Amino acid sequence: MYNKIMVPIDLRHTDQLGKAIKTAAELSKAHDASLTFVGVTNPQPSAVAHNPKEYESKLAEFAAAQSKETGVEIGHISKVSHDPAIDKDDILEEVVEGNDFDLVVMASHVPGIAERIFASNAGYLASHAKVSVFVVRG
């Protein structure tokens, strides 16, 4: 049913991704599908990494750790944007289409006041992507 699963990763909030990663890993095993983490960073230093190369290294380390924990081989794709807060939705959509992913599994937080005005990343991708998007709360 699914061949390529993508999981958007925010390295600033890895503590909130456990349930989504576990769900993606279980789906990967059940469908013998590949699993790939996708992260978006900026070229400027941040709390996560000093530069895009360091960010990609940290994303690779996180993917390797989760691979060991879940028993599923996990790849990674790192993208650079001058303004990830603005560009993240479009970049994730481009990665989905450009890499032939057929399922996106992503974590989401409980909606608040801001989501009544601005769509969440998960909401945007679910509305605009041409593939199924599994939004995992918690």
C-alpha positions as CSV (number, residue, x, y, z in Angstrom):
1,M,0.0,0.0,0.0
2,Y,2.8,2.4,0.9
3,N,6.3,2.4,-0.5
4,K,8.0,5.6,0.7
5,I,7.2,7.3,4.0
6,M,8.4,10.7,4.9
7,V,8.5,12.2,8.4
8,P,9.2,15.9,8.8
9,I,11.6,16.4,11.7
10,D,12.1,19.6,13.8
11,L,15.3,19.0,15.7
12,R,14.3,21.7,18.2
13,H,11.4,19.6,19.4
14,T,12.6,16.0,19.2
15,D,11.0,15.3,22.5
16,Q,7.6,15.7,20.9
17,L,8.2,13.4,17.9
18,G,8.2,10.0,19.6
19,K,4.6,9.0,18.8
20,A,4.8,10.1,15.2
21,I,8.2,8.3,14.7
22,K,6.9,5.1,16.3
23,T,3.8,5.3,14.1
24,A,5.9,5.8,10.9
25,A,8.2,2.9,11.9
26,E,5.3,0.6,12.4
27,L,3.8,1.5,9.1
28,S,7.2,1.1,7.4
29,K,7.5,-2.4,8.8
30,A,3.9,-3.4,7.9
31,H,4.2,-2.2,4.3
32,D,7.9,-2.9,3.8
33,A,8.3,0.8,3.0
34,S,11.3,3.0,3.2
35,L,11.3,5.7,5.8
36,T,13.0,9.1,5.5
37,F,13.3,12.0,7.9
38,V,13.2,15.5,6.4
39,G,14.5,18.6,8.1
40,V,14.5,22.2,7.1
41,T,17.1,24.6,8.4
42,N,18.5,28.1,7.7
43,P,22.1,29.0,6.7
44,Q,22.5,31.2,9.9
45,P,23.6,29.8,13.2
46,S,20.8,28.6,15.4
47,A,20.2,26.8,18.7
48,V,20.3,23.5,16.8
49,A,23.3,24.0,14.6
50,H,25.9,26.5,13.6
51,N,25.5,25.9,9.8
52,P,23.6,23.6,7.4
53,K,26.4,21.0,7.3
54,E,26.2,20.6,11.1
55,Y,22.4,20.5,10.9
56,E,22.6,17.7,8.4
57,S,25.0,15.8,10.6
58,K,22.7,16.2,13.6
59,L,19.7,15.0,11.5
60,A,21.7,12.0,10.4
61,E,22.7,11.2,14.0
62,F,19.0,11.5,15.0
63,A,17.9,9.2,12.2
64,A,20.6,6.7,13.1
65,A,19.5,6.7,16.8
66,Q,15.8,6.3,15.9
67,S,16.7,3.6,13.4
68,K,18.5,1.7,16.2
69,E,15.5,2.2,18.5
70,T,12.8,1.2,16.1
71,G,14.6,-1.5,14.1
72,V,13.9,0.3,10.8
73,E,16.5,1.8,8.5
74,I,15.8,5.5,8.3
75,G,17.2,7.8,5.7
76,H,17.4,11.6,5.9
77,I,17.1,14.7,3.7
78,S,18.2,18.1,4.8
79,K,16.9,21.3,3.1
80,V,18.2,24.8,3.5
81,S,15.9,27.9,3.5
82,H,16.7,31.5,4.3
83,D,13.4,31.7,6.3
84,P,12.2,28.2,7.3
85,A,9.2,29.6,9.2
86,I,7.8,31.0,6.0
87,D,9.1,28.4,3.5
88,K,8.8,25.1,5.4
89,D,5.3,24.2,4.1
90,D,6.3,24.7,0.5
91,I,9.7,23.0,0.9
92,L,8.0,19.9,2.5
93,E,5.5,19.7,-0.3
94,E,8.3,19.9,-2.9
95,V,10.2,17.2,-1.1
96,V,7.1,14.9,-1.1
97,E,6.6,15.4,-4.9
98,G,10.3,15.4,-5.8
99,N,11.1,12.1,-4.0
100,D,7.9,10.2,-4.8
101,F,6.8,9.8,-1.2
102,D,3.4,8.3,-1.0
103,L,2.7,8.9,2.7
104,V,3.7,11.6,5.2
105,V,3.5,10.9,8.9
106,M,3.9,14.0,11.0
107,A,3.6,15.1,14.6
108,S,1.2,17.9,15.5
109,H,0.5,19.8,18.7
110,V,-2.9,20.5,20.2
111,P,-4.3,23.5,18.3
112,G,-4.6,26.8,20.0
113,I,-5.7,30.3,19.2
114,A,-3.0,30.8,16.5
115,E,-4.3,27.9,14.5
116,R,-7.6,29.6,14.1
117,I,-5.8,32.3,12.1
118,F,-2.8,30.5,10.6
119,A,-2.8,26.9,9.4
120,S,-0.4,24.5,11.1
121,N,2.4,22.8,9.0
122,A,0.4,19.5,9.3
123,G,-2.8,21.2,8.2
124,Y,-1.2,22.9,5.2
125,L,0.5,19.7,4.0
126,A,-2.8,17.7,4.5
127,S,-4.6,20.3,2.4
128,H,-2.0,20.7,-0.3
129,A,0.0,17.5,-0.8
130,K,-1.1,15.0,-3.4
131,V,-0.4,12.1,-1.0
132,S,-1.9,10.9,2.2
133,V,-0.9,12.8,5.4
134,F,-1.2,11.0,8.7
135,V,-1.2,13.6,11.5
136,V,-0.2,12.2,14.9
137,R,-1.1,14.1,18.1
138,G,1.0,13.7,21.2
